[in-house]
């Protein structure tokens, strides 16, 4: 679809962001770089179509083609994760959680979820989020000495609390999650089990993290992050009765018309995630994270839990006399983008924090390998150990720019991506 640019202010900002993504190395664990085909799908005529309802049960006419798109997306999602049922309409991972909690709970029900300060997500009970407003959330956390979940402790809490639902999943936990153990705990406590696999969906699809689908009553996810699709959410389950409730909770419970252009992009991403290339990608994401973590530890940096099993790590910067916001700005100044993050038992306020969260999903998409991780780990450690060394920062900035330039994001497809 050809067009003429007429809005200079907006296109200037879009071009600047495209250049920033090309020129900087993205270490934010929740970000990735979708394929040019996924991005192109979001700029199609499907953006014009209202399609409230579900395929063959719409509240608008003219939905025969978008019905086909949504059916393909649902079928691919079910195949990708080995589930019987799927909903691809949630606009985001949080919207997926809205629908799942509405379907599974009544207002005021007790929920046991990962403590927000230990790696949980805002939609897992933050007091100003819908989840904390409408449900009674209680938190489990990691052990102070190990930085890991102790499933015996989680069991003790569950048996004492007897929640209606246990929520497994995190936004800043670097170790594998034992879904089988969570299922056992939920069964013993008489609770439902909801898994939010937003961060690890791509690792599950690629076979490098255990799948929660055989264990959970309902599984929510985002379609970007490690899954490398468009920004959006999705839900899978194996029970038709739960799906009926979920469908009603998505529409009309929490959303109106679905974004059909995004659903088309999701369908493309699901197909991409079923390829052997994606399996190799997921394996490389985890390998890169391990090498980067080992390099940081070897250079004197403390990581929460001592390392990683997945795509991310939490770096504690207190020993360097820094706070997370300062470390984030330092790294960004040399072209390494990450985010400040609370660490377990943090004494700093959230907008300062004591750590930074680093992930390898996006840089692995660019084709960076283990040697690049060793180089990058040295950059990060050197800069955080010597935050006032301008000559060091200048050198790293130049070397990081050269690394980014040697691994272009779209390899000649930048026009399609824009």
N, C-alpha and C positions, 0 to 999 in steps of 0.2 A: 504494500500500500504506500504509494508515493505521496509526499506532501511538501509544502513549502513552509519553512520556518518563518514565523511572523512575530513570535514573542521572544525578543532578544534577551530579556532579563532571565526568563526561565531557562532557555536553552543554554545560556552562558553558565548558569549554575549547574545544569546537568552535565555539560561538557567538563566543567571544573571537577565535578565529582568523579566522572569517568576517568579523567587524568589522575586524580588522587588515587583511585583504586589501582590504576596501572603502575603508578610511581612509588607507592608505599606497599609494605608487606603487612598483610592483615593477620593479626594474631588474636583477634577477638573470637572467643570460642563459639559464640552463637552466630557467627557470620560465615558465609561461603560465597562462591562465585558460580552462579547458575550458568548453564550453557547458553550460547547465543540463540539456540532454537527455543529454549524455555523462555528467554526474555522476549523473543519475537512474538511468541504466542500471546503474550499479555498486551501486545499492541495491535490486536486484530479487531475486526468488526464484532466479535463476541462481546466486547465491552458495552455494546449498545443494547443488549438483550436482557429484558427482565424475565425471570423464570422462577417466580416464587412457587414453592412446592417441590416435588420430586419427579423424576422421569415418568411420563405417562399419567401424572397426577398434578398438573400445573394449574395455576390460577390465571395464566395468560395463554393466549393463542400463539401460534408461530414458533413453538418450542421443539419441533421435530428434530432439528439439527443439534441444538444444545442438549437435548435428551440423549442423543447418541454420544456426545462428548462426555457427559456425566456417567453414562453407563460404562464407557470404556475406562474412565478414571477409576470408578468403583471396582470394576473387575480386575484391573491391574493392581490396585492397592491390596485387594484380597489375595491375589496370587503372590504378590511380593512378600507379604507377611504371613501367609498361610492361615488366613482367617476366613470365617464363613460370611461375615457381615461387615459393611463399611459405610461410612458417611464422609464425603469429601467436601462438604460445604463450609465448614468453619473458616472464618476469615483469618484466624490466628490460632496459635496454641492455647492462648488464654480463653478464646471463645470456645475451643474444644473442651476445655476444662469446665467452663460455664455449663455447657450442655451435659457433660458427663455427671457433674454434681447435681444438676437439676433432675436428671433422670434417675439417679441412684438414691438421692436423699430427700428428706423433708427439711424445711427450715428449722434450724436449731439443733439438728443432729450432730453428734460428736464425730470428729474425724481426727485420726492420728496421722501426722505427716512429718516430713523432715523439717526441722527447725529452720526458719529463714536465715538465721545467722550461722547455720552450719552447712548451708548449701542448697536449701530449698528455694522455691520460686515464689514470686509475689502472689500468684494464683493458688498457692498452697496454704493460705491462711493469713496473709498480711492484714492487719486490722483495718486498713483503709481500702482494701480490695474487696470485691464482691464476696470472695470466699470467706474472709474474716467477718464481713458484715452479716452474712446470712447463716453461717454454720459455726459450731463450737469447735475450733481447731486446738489441738494439743500437739506439741512437738517432740520428736525423738531426734537425737543428735549423735555426733561422732564422739569417740573417747578422746579426752584431752591429750593423752600420751601417745596415741597411735594415729589420730586423725581419721580413723575408720569407724564404720558402724559395727557395733557389737550386737549381733542378732539375738543373743540371749537377753540383753538389756531391752531391746525392742519388744521381745516377747513379754517380758515382765511388765512393761508399760501397757501393752495391749491387754493383757489379762487383768490388770488392775482397772484400766479405764473402760474396757468393753465398748469400744467405739462402734458406730454403725458402719464405718468405712475406714480402711487403712489405705493411705496414698503413698506409693513408692515412686521415686524419681526425684531428680535434682537438677539444678542449673549450675552447680559449682561443686560437684563431688567427683574426684578423680579416680575412684576405684569401681570395679565391677559391682553390679547390684545383684544380689542373690534372690531372684524372683521365686524360686522354689521355696526358700525359707519364708519369704513374705506370705506365700500362699498357705503354708502350714500354720503360720501365726494367725492369719486371718480366719482360717477354719476353726482353730482352737478357741479364738476369741469371739466367734460368731459374727464376724465382720465380712463385708464385701471388700474386694481388692481392686483398686483403681491404680493403674500404672501410667505415669506421664513420662514417655520416653522421648520427649522433644529433642534432647541433646544427642541421644544415642541412636535415633531411628536409622540413620545411614549405616551405623556400625552393625546394627541388628540385620539390616537388609543385606549388608556385605558379608555376614557370617562371622564377624569378629567380636560380637557380644551376644550372650544368650538372649533369646527372644522371650519377652514377657507374655506373648499371646497365648501359649498353652496354659498359663497359670492365672492370669488376671480375668476378672469379670469384664472389664472394659479397659482399653488402651487408647490413650490420646497421644498426639504428637504434633510437632510442627513439620512442615514440608520443606523448609530451608535448612539451616544448620548443616548437620552431617549428611542429610538426605539430598542436599544440593539442588532443591527445586525452587519454586517461587515462594515468596513469603505467604504463609497460610497455615492452616491446621487441618487435621483429619482425625477420624476415630475408627477403630476396629473393635469387633467383639465376635463371639461365637454363638450368641443366644439371640434368637429372633425377637423375643419379648423385650430384651434390653434394647435392641436396635429400634424397635417401635417407639420406646420412650425417648431414646436419644434423638431420633428423627424429629419428634415433636418438640423436644427441648431446643434443638438447633433452629428449626422453623415450625411454628412462629415464636417459640420460647425466647430465643436470644438474638435472632437475626431476621431480617426480611429477605429480600432477593439475594440469591447467591451470586458470586462474581464469576460468571461463566468463562471469561477470558483467563482468569487465574486457574479455574478448574481444568481448562485445556492445558495450561502450562504444567499443572500438577500431573496430568496424565502422561505428558512427555517425560517428566522427571521420573515417574514410576517405571516407565519403560527403560529409561537409561539405567536405573538402579538395578534392573534385572540382568544386566550384561556382565560378562566376565571382566571387562575393563573396570566396572564399578567395584567388583569384588577385590580386584587388585588395588584400586584406590583406597577402599576402606582399610585393607591390610596395611597400606603405606601410611595412612593417617595415624594408626596406632604405633607403628614402628617409628615414625618421625617423632611422635610425642614422647616415646620412651627414650629416644636418643637425646632429644632436647632436654628432657628432665634429668637424665644422667649427667649431661654436660653442665647444667646449672648446679646440680648438687656437687659435682666435682670441682666447680669454681667457687664453692663456699656459700651458695644460696640455700636457704631452707625452704623446702616444699612441704606443704601440708600433706601428711601421710607418707612423706618420703619419696613420692613418685607418682606414677599414673598407670592405669590399666586401659584408659580410653583415649580421648582426643584432647584432654585438657589437663591443666595443672594450676595449683594455687601457689604463688610465690610470696612468701612472707618477707617483707622488706624492713621489718623493725630493726634487725641487727645492723642494717646499713644506716640507721638513723633517719629513715624516710617514712612517709606515709604513702598510702596507695595512690592518692591523687597526684602527689609529686612524682612518683615513679611512672605513672601513666603519662604525665606531661613530658618527662625526660625521654621516654621511649618514643613518644610521638614526634618529638623534636628531631629525631634522627630517622624517621620514616618507618618506625615499628609501632603499629597501632594495637593497643590492648585496652583493658578497662580495669579501673580500680575495683577491688572486691573485698568485702569483709572476709576474715578468716575465722574459724571456730574460736570462741572465747575471746573475740576481739574487744579491745578496750577503746578503740576509736569510733567516732560516729560514722554512719554510713557514707557520707559525702567525702570523708577522708579515707577511712578504712586502713587496714594494716597490710593489705596485699594487693597483688594484681593477678588477674586471671588470664592465662595464656592458652591458646588452642592452635591445633595444626590442621584443621579442616581446609581452610582457605589456601594456606601456603602449599598444601599438598596438591590441591587442585591446580596450582600453577606449575607443578612438576618439581618442586624442591625435594631434595633427597637427604639421606643421613648426613652426608658431608656438609650440606648447607645448614642442617640443624646444629652441628657442632660449631660451625662458624657463628651462627645466630646466637647460640647459647653463650659463646664467649663475648659477643657484643653486649648482650643483655647484662651479664655478670660484671663485665668491666665498667659499663656505664653506671650501673647502680652502686658499685663499690666506689666509683670516683665521679660523683654527680657534678662536680664543679670543674672538671677538666675539659676546657673548651676545645683543645686540640684533639683530644680523644673523641669527643662528640663529632667534630668535623670529619675526622677520618671515618668513623662508623657511618655517618650520614652518606658519605660518598660511596662507601663499599655497599651499603644497603641499597642505594639507588642503582648501582651497577647490577646487583643481584636481581632486583626487580626488572630492570631493562632486559636482562638475559632470559627472563621467563615471562614473556608477555601473556596477558590474561586470555586474549581472544585470538591471538596469532593470525592477524590479518582480517578478523571478523569484527573489528571494533565498530564498523559502521552498522552492522546488523545488531550489535548489542546496544547501540545508541537509539 
